[in-house]
Amino acid sequence: FDCRWRREYNENLSQRRDAESAEKASFLLCSVSSAPLRPLRRKRLVLMAKILVVDDEVGIRELLSEILRDEGHDVQLAENAAAARAARIGARPDLVLLDIWMPDTDGITLLKEWSAAGQLNMPVVMMSGHGTIDTAVEATRIGAQDFLEKPIALQKLLAAVKRALQKSVSTGRRSELNLAAFARSGPLRDLKKRLDQV
């Protein structure tokens, strides 16, 4: 799995570099010739994001991290739900890639927890090698942006990350904090109960 994915990624990266080199060479040839210059096509600015990868398998975590870092993203890794909770609070990621089957708490339960506490203010893409259609439907109903089945094809991974980040920016998802989100927060509910007793 890892070798096939690495080979596919390296081939894709090589093709992109070849295309960029050809474009630069074409520009140089056009600027040297006596023909009028063609306007340069502007590359669309891609915002680099903080991405949290949560998976209990070291190989998958490291491979996803390498690919996403090569794409220019800032990547944090978590091996279980406890580490994901801490990283989510500390790093405030723009996107979470979340495995469903983990030893301590599964990804669906963690997604429900974040949703119930009003902490689902970033897109989440679920990943699973054993997922069913019912699991994918449940994850999207709770608030997951997308669902990727393992082994994840490189193009599907990059497309899902791009869609999630673009949708997040277009909907202003990072700024969804409001009073309703605070009302769902567990610690604030406890505080309200204590204040009501006084």
SERO-5832 format. One record per atom (N, C-alpha, C, O): residue in one letter; z negated, x negated, y negated. Coordinates in steps of 0.1 Angstrom, whole numbers, plus 5000, padded with zeros to 4 digits. Each point is the difference from the previous one (the first is absolute). Example, Ala and Ser with C-alpha at 12.3 -4.5 7.8 and 13.67 -1.06 7.14 Angstrom:
<recs>
a492248685057;a500050094988;a500049914988;a499349905000;s501450144989;s500049914989;s499250084989;s499949954989;
</recs>
This chain:
<recs>
f500049925012;f500050084988;f500049914987;f500950024992;d498149895007;d499949914989;d501349924998;d500549984989;c500049965022;c501149914999;c501350084995;c500749954992;r499550175014;r501250084996;r499950044985;r501049994993;w497850045003;w499850054986;w500249884990;w500650014990;r498849875014;r500249884992;r501549964999;r500549974989;r500250045022;r501449965000;r500850104991;r500849964992;e498950175010;e500750104991;e499749984986;e500950014991;y497849965005;y499649984987;y500749874994;y500650014989;n499549885019;n500649884995;n501550024998;n500649954990;e500050135019;e501550034998;e500250074987;e500949984993;n498250125005;n500250094988;n499849914987;n500750024991;l498349905010;l499749914988;l501149914998;l500449974988;s500249975022;s501249914999;s501250074994;s500649954992;q499650185012;q501150084995;q499850024985;q501049994992;r497850055004;r499750024986;r500249884992;r500650004989;r499049885016;r500149884992;r501549964999;r500549954990;d500350075021;d501449985000;d500750084989;d500949964993;a498750175007;a500650104990;a499749954986;a500850014991;e497949955006;e499649964987;e500849874996;e500449984989;s499849935021;s500749874997;s501550034997;s500549954990;a500150155017;a501450044998;a500150064986;a501049974993;e498050115003;e500050074987;e499949894989;e500750014989;k498549895012;k499849894990;k501349925000;k500549974989;a500150005022;a501249925000;a501150084994;a500849944992;s499350195010;s501050094994;s499950004985;s500949994992;f497850015003;f499850004986;f500449874993;f500750004990;l499049895017;l500449874995;l501549985000;l500549954990;l500250105020;l501549995000;l500550094989;l501049964993;c498550165004;c500450094990;c499849934986;c500950024991;s498049925007;s499749944987;s500849884997;s500249974988;v500349965022;v500849884998;v501550034998;v500749944993;s499750175013;s501450044999;s500350054986;s499150034992;s502249985005;s500450054986;s499950154999;s500150064990;a499750015022;a499950155000;a498850044992;a499049935000;p501050194995;p498850054993;p498950025010;p500250035011;l498649944984;l498850015008;l499750155004;l500150094992;r499549925020;r499550145005;r498650014996;r499349905001;p500250214995;p498650024997;p499249985013;p500450045011;l498549894988;l499149985011;l499350135004;l499650074991;r500349955022;r499250115004;r498649975000;r499549895004;r499750194990;r498649984999;r499350045013;r500250115005;k499049805000;k499250045012;k498850094995;k499449974990;r500450135018;r498950094997;r498649935002;r499849935010;l499450084980;l498749945001;l499150075010;l499850124999;v499749815011;v499250065010;v498549964997;v499749884999;l499550225000;l498649974998;l499349955012;l500150065011;m499349824989;m499349955011;m498650075001;m499350024990;a500350015022;a498850085002;a498949935008;a500349905007;k498550154992;k498949965008;k500150095013;k499850124999;i500349825012;i500250085013;i498949965009;i499849885003;l499550225002;l498949985010;l500650035014;l500450115002;v499649805007;v500450025014;v498850015009;v499249905001;v500750215006;v498850035009;v500650015014;v500650105003;d499149805005;d500450015014;d499149915008;d499649894996;d500050155016;d499149935008;d500749885008;d499349925006;e502050084995;e500749905007;e500449894990;e500750024990;v498849865013;v500249884991;v501449974998;v500449984988;g500450025022;g501449974999;g500850094991;g500849964992;i498950175009;i500750104991;i499549984986;i500950004990;r497849985008;r499549984986;r500749884993;r500450014989;e499649885019;e500649884994;e501550014997;e500549954990;l500250115019;l501450024999;l500350094988;l500949974991;l498450145008;l500250094988;l499749934987;l500750014990;s498249915010;s499649934989;s501149904995;s500349994989;e500249935021;e501149914997;e501250064994;e500549954990;i499950165016;i501250074995;i499850054986;i500849994991;l498150085007;l499750064986;l499849894990;l500450024988;r499049875015;r499849894991;r501449944996;r500249974989;d500650025021;d501449954997;d500750094991;d500949964992;e498850175008;e500650104991;e499350004986;e500550064991;g498549855008;g499349994987;g498850084997;g499550004989;h500050075022;h498850084998;h498749925003;h500149895006;d498950154988;d498649955002;d499450075012;d499850124999;v499949815012;v499650075012;v498649975003;v499649885000;q499650225004;q498649985005;q500050065014;q500750095003;l498549855006;l500050045014;l498650055004;l499049954995;a501050155013;a498750055006;a500250035015;a501150065004;e498049905004;e500150015014;e499450135006;e500250035012;n499150044980;n499450135005;n499750094988;n500249964988;a499250165014;a499750104990;a499049954990;a500150024988;a498949915017;a498949954991;a500649904990;a499650004988;a501249915017;a500649904991;a501050074990;a500149964989;a500550145016;a501050084992;a499250074988;a500550004989;r498450065015;r499250074989;r499649904989;r500150024988;a499449865016;a499649904991;a501249954991;a499949984988;a501249995019;a501249954993;a500550114990;a500549964990;r499550165014;r500550114992;r499250014987;r500650024989;i498149975012;i499150004988;i500249884992;i500150014987;g499949875019;g500149874993;g501349974994;g500149964988;a501050075019;a501349964995;a500850114993;a501049974993;r498750165009;r500750114994;r501549995003;r500849984991;p499650025022;p501449985003;p500950114995;p499650114997;d501749855001;d501050094996;d500650085012;d500650114998;l499249835014;l500650065012;l499149955012;l499649895000;v500250205009;v499349965013;v500950035012;v500550115001;l499749795007;l500650025013;l498950005010;l499349915003;l500650215004;l498850035008;l500350035014;l500850105003;d498749825006;d500250035015;d499150125004;d499050024995;i501550055014;i499350125005;i498949965010;i498950044999;w501549895011;w499149975011;w499249874997;w500649895001;m498250124995;m499149884998;m498750025007;m499650115003;p499749785001;p498850015008;p498850084994;p499450085007;d500349894980;d498850074995;d500350144995;d499350095004;t501649934987;t500350134995;t501650004999;t500649914995;d499950205010;d501550015000;d500550034986;d499350044991;g502049935007;g500650014986;g500050144995;g499950024988;i500350085021;i500050144995;i498650044994;i499950074990;t499049895017;t498750024995;t499749944987;t499450054991;l501149825008;l499849934987;l500850074989;l499650014989;l501650035014;l500950084990;l499250134996;l500050034988;k499550045021;k499250124997;k498849974991;k499750074991;e499649825012;e498949954993;e500449984985;e499350044991;w501749885007;w500549974987;w500450134992;w499750014988;s501050085019;s500450124994;s498950094996;s499950054989;a499149965020;a498850094997;a499249944988;a499450084993;a500649795006;a499249944990;a500749984986;a499549954991;g501850105009;g500849994988;g500549864997;g500349964989;q499749965022;q500449864999;q501549975004;q500449895001;l500350225002;l501449985004;l500950004988;l500950084998;n498949824993;n500849994988;n501149895001;n500449954990;m499950015022;m501149915003;m500850055012;m499450075008;p501949904993;p500750045011;p499649935013;p499649885000;v500450195011;v499649955013;v501250025010;v500550115001;v499949785005;v501050015011;v499349975013;v499549905002;m500550205007;m499449995013;m500949935010;m501350014999;m498149915010;m500849935010;m499450025014;m498750005001;s502150025009;s499550015013;s501049985011;s501250034998;g498449915013;g500849985011;g499950115010;g500850015010;h498250074988;h499850115010;h499950144993;h499550095006;g501149914982;g499950134993;g500950115005;g501049975006;t498650154991;t500850115004;t500450084988;t499649964989;i501350135012;i500450084989;i498850074994;i499950014988;d499250045020;d498850074995;d499249914991;d499550044990;t500449835015;t499249914992;t500649974987;t499449994989;a502049995011;a500749984987;a499950124991;a499849984988;v500350145017;v499850124992;v498650014994;v499850034988;e499249945020;e498650014996;e499849894989;e499350034990;a501249855012;a499849894990;a500750044986;a499449984990;t501850085011;t500650044987;t499450124994;t499950014987;r499550085021;r499350114995;r498749954992;r499750064990;i499749845015;i498849954994;i500349924987;i499250004991;g502049945009;g500349934987;g500849875002;g500349944991;a500150035022;a500849885002;a501450024995;a500550115000;q500049784994;q501350014994;q501149995010;q501150074999;d498749855012;d501049985010;d499449965013;d498849985001;f502050025010;f499549965013;f501049915007;f501250045001;l498349845003;l500949905006;l499649985015;l498849995003;e502250025006;e499749985014;e500249855004;e501049954996;k498050005011;k500249865004;k500850005013;k499950095008;p500949804995;p500249894991;p500850044987;p501050085002;i498649874987;i500650054987;i501249914997;i499949885000;a501250184998;a501249934996;a499849954986;a499550074991;l501049815006;l499849944987;l500550094989;l499350024990;q501950035011;q500650094990;q499250124997;q499950054989;k499650015022;k499150124999;k498749974992;k499650074992;l499949815011;l498749964993;l500349984985;l499350064992;l501749865005;l500349984986;l500450134993;l499650024988;a501150075018;a500450124994;a498850094998;a499950064989;a499249955021;a498850084998;a499149954989;a499550084992;v500449795007;v499249944989;v500650034987;v499350044990;k502049945009;k500750034987;k499950144996;k499750034988;r500550075021;r499950144997;r498650044996;r499850074990;a499249875017;a498650044997;a499649944986;a499450084992;l501049805005;l499749954986;l500850074989;l499450024990;q501850015013;q500850074990;q499550144997;q499950044989;k499750035022;k499450134998;k498750004993;k499750084992;s499549815011;s498749994993;s500249984985;s499250054993;v501849865004;v500249984985;v500650124994;v499650044989;s501350035017;s500650124994;s499150124999;s500150084990;t498949935019;t499150114999;t498749964992;t499150094998;g500849784999;g498849964993;g498750015009;g499050034995;r501249945018;r499050025009;r498749924998;r498950045003;r501349844991;r498949914998;r499050064989;r498949975000;s501650124992;s499250064989;s499550145003;s499850084991;e500149955022;e499650145004;e498550034999;e499650115003;l499649794993;l498650025000;l499750114989;l500449994989;n498950115016;n499650114991;n498650055004;n499449955009;l500150154984;l498750055003;l499950065014;l499049995007;a502150074998;a500050065014;a499849895010;a499350025010;a501349864988;a499849895009;a498649955000;a499449975011;f499950034978;f498649964999;f499250115007;f499049965007;a501350164993;a499250115006;a500149985015;a499050045007;r502049904999;r500149985014;r499449875005;r499849985012;s499749944979;s499449875004;s498650035006;s499250074994;g500649875018;g498750025007;g498849954992;g499150084999;p500949804995;p498949964992;p499750094988;p498850034997;l502250024997;l499850094988;l499550145005;l499250064993;r501249985018;r499550135006;r498549985003;r499250094997;d500449805009;d498649975002;d499250004987;d498950055000;l501649884990;l499349994987;l499950144994;l498950034995;k502150065006;k499950134995;k498950085007;k499350084994;k500649915019;k499050075008;k498649964995;k499150084998;r500749785000;r498749954995;r499750064986;r498950034997;l502149974994;l499850054987;l499750155000;l499250054992;d501450035017;d499750145002;d498650035004;d499450104997;q500049805011;q498650025005;q499049984989;q498950055001;v501549874989;v499049974989;v499950114991;v499249994990;
</recs>
